[in-house]
Amino acid sequence: MNQQEWEQHYLDKTQDELQPPDTLLTENQKLLTGGTALDIAMGSGRNALFLAECGYRVTGIDRAESAVQLAHTTAQKRSLEINAVTADMLSFDLGIEQFDLVANFYYLERELIPCIKESLKPKGLVFFETFTSLGISHDDPRYRKFLIDPNELITLFSDFFIMYYFERVKGSKAVASMIAKKV
Ligand SMILES: C[S@@+](CC[C@H](N)C(=O)[O-])C[C@H]1O[C@@H](n2cnc3c(N)ncnc32)[C@H](O)[C@@H]1O
């Protein structure tokens, strides 16, 4: 979807329709020991809010103003605090050794990966889940660049300790999930 479509997507949503946090986070809650967290392209904040509930000081970024607004009002309603920022990930400075955890769910921008690595503190964790190219039958390059190839994610993070990696294909959707630690 383009930016305008994402804006409309979140304008059409209410707080009650928020998706639950991703199971990669909820099923690995024992790893969520608090500190600083960044949620890349957070959407309306399902994961950012969960991380805040787990005790993280969370910065969540999305380019869609309507998404950030929804995250902000939901946080207020749940008495949670998140730093919800409207910005383009490609021009946002992630900083150096700022975060104990970076969450990247269903958003793929390969050029951000070195910045994600740099922004993590030593021993910091990255939780990454996104669609893989196995899920599409057509080869449209406009879509392909947003899809990770099989095994590509672990290759991109080969200098990290891979704590968990799984790829699955279910119907027309294929997903890669990874938890990796900066060494
Ligand atoms: C599929 S949604 C994923 C949202 C969230 N990570 C989740 O898993 O629920 C993709 C999000 O990426 C955001 N997005 C797309 N391009 C972006 C960019 N360049 N900078 C920041 N956000 C962007 C969209 O606005 C949208 O909210």
The ligand as an ORCA input file, in Angstrom:
! r2SCAN-3c Opt
* xyz 0 1
  C       2.116     -3.947      7.389
  S       2.180     -2.483      8.408
  C       3.022     -3.138      9.812
  C       2.699     -2.406     11.070
  C       3.289     -3.012     12.347
  N       4.728     -3.151     12.271
  C       2.633     -4.328     12.679
  O       3.254     -5.383     12.495
  O       1.477     -4.296     13.094
  C       3.450     -1.513      7.619
  C       3.604     -0.116      8.209
  O       4.754      0.499      7.650
  C       4.523      1.887      7.585
  N       5.513      2.455      6.668
  C       5.655      2.189      5.350
  N       6.711      2.866      4.849
  C       7.258      3.552      5.887
  C       8.380      4.417      6.029
  N       9.170      4.703      4.977
  N       8.653      4.952      7.230
  C       7.847      4.677      8.301
  N       6.772      3.864      8.237
  C       6.489      3.299      7.050
  C       3.069      1.986      7.136
  O       2.512      3.251      7.424
  C       2.451      0.837      7.940
  O       1.955      1.303      9.166
*
